[in-house]
């Protein structure tokens, strides 16, 4: 076998038409996938009352989609769809029973499970849900690439299926897919199929304990209503700059329902004592889940403020601060 034969065999395993079609199909499905991810994530996670819960970021992604979606579709094709297709066309895979499209989907799912390992680790998500998402995102581009390979669609034999024609159809299909996903998810949310996030309802005994942030802030809530603050950002009355003050000292706390300032969620109202370094009450909203409760406060602009989240130490009710 000559070098030219080897090159021809490599090129025949995956053609330019397949790359073009798979990349366009992949790009078309990403906006709908992001919308579904955003809606489903909001149903199980706390948005901490920040702006519109990430909707502004999603809108920005959609506005600039024509600039980066082709690149994203091409990367998805080169890293996932093309290797899966080559795997499905190897001699051992071709000997397996079943149609060619089934082998391609199986290869997409297999390679998606491989990619799910680093993606799940980086995103902090579950492996099986990530593997399923990778398989679903790869199914349509793989089938589209198989269609392009079987038909050998080019500008010469079927006008409209050339480079620009494929991308035009992908843009129109992506818009329709996004509109359908938007309507379906809205209907599902309205009918209760997609539940809304519900914060946990904690008693005073469940709130009692030591709460910490990742940057060293500590809030101790005693059973007798006393509070101890260590490097805890809080509100102050007279501020001459935009920096967030760090408070230390003692004070009191009380569990509130619906908040004292019009908030709609339960929380803990912390009042610094006269000996502390801050002079204004701070309302810490209860969030998280029953198994992993949180206290959080948003200081400053509701859309661009500083968010501080505290998590409770396990078995901290009898603990003492250092």
C-alpha positions, 0 to 999 in steps of 0.5 A: 500500500502506497502513501497515497492509498493510505491518505485516501483511506483516511479521507474516505473515513470522514469527508468534508461534507460530513464535517460541514453538515455535522458542525452545522447541526451541532451549532443549531441545537446548542441554544435550545440545549442551553435553554433547557439546562437553564430552566432545569437548573433553576428548578433544583438550585437556588439563584440567590435572588441575583438579577433574573437568575442568569436570564441576562447571561442567557440573552447575551449568549443568544445575541452573540450566537452567530459569532461563536456557534459555528466554532462551537459546532466545529469543535464538537464535531472534531472532538466527538462526532468525527471520532465516533464515526470513524470508530463505528466504521472500523472493521470490528464495528462493521461486523456487529449486527444492526444498521449503520446508524445504530452503530454510529449512535452507539459509538457516539454514546460510548465516546460521550461517556469518555468525555463525560469523565472530565466534563463532570469533574470540571462542572461538579455534576453527576457522571451519568447525567453528563454522559446522557447529555453528551450522547443526546447532543451527539445524536443529531449531528451523527445522523446528519453526518450519515445522511450527508455521507450517504447522499454525497450532497454537493453544490453540483448535484443538489443546489442548496446543500452546499456550504452556505445552504447547510448553514442557512438551514441550520440557522432556521432549524436552530431558531425553530428548535429554540422556539419549540423548546421555549414553548414546551418548557414554558408549558411544562413549568406552568403545568407543574412538570418542571418544579420550581426551587423551594428553599428549606424551612428550618427551625431555630434549632436547625439554624443554630451552629457555626456557619462559614464561607470559603474565604474565612468568614464565620458566623456563630449562632448560639441557642440563646440568641447570641451571635459571634462574628469573625471577618463577616461582611455586613451592611453599615450605615455611613459608607464613604467607599464601595468596599464591603466592610468586614465585621467582628464581635458579638451580637444577637440573632433571630429567625424570621419568616418572610423577612423584616424588609419585605423579603419573601423567604425565611432568614436570620436577622443578625444585629451586631452589638455595640462593641462590634465594628458594624452598626446595621442589621443584616438579613441572611436568607436561608437557601440550599437544601434540607441536607445542605442548608446555606445562609446568603446575603447580597450586598450592593446592587441586586444585579451586580452585588457581592454575594456571600454564602455561608455553609454550616459546619457538620456537628457545629452546635457544640463547637466553639470558634477559634 
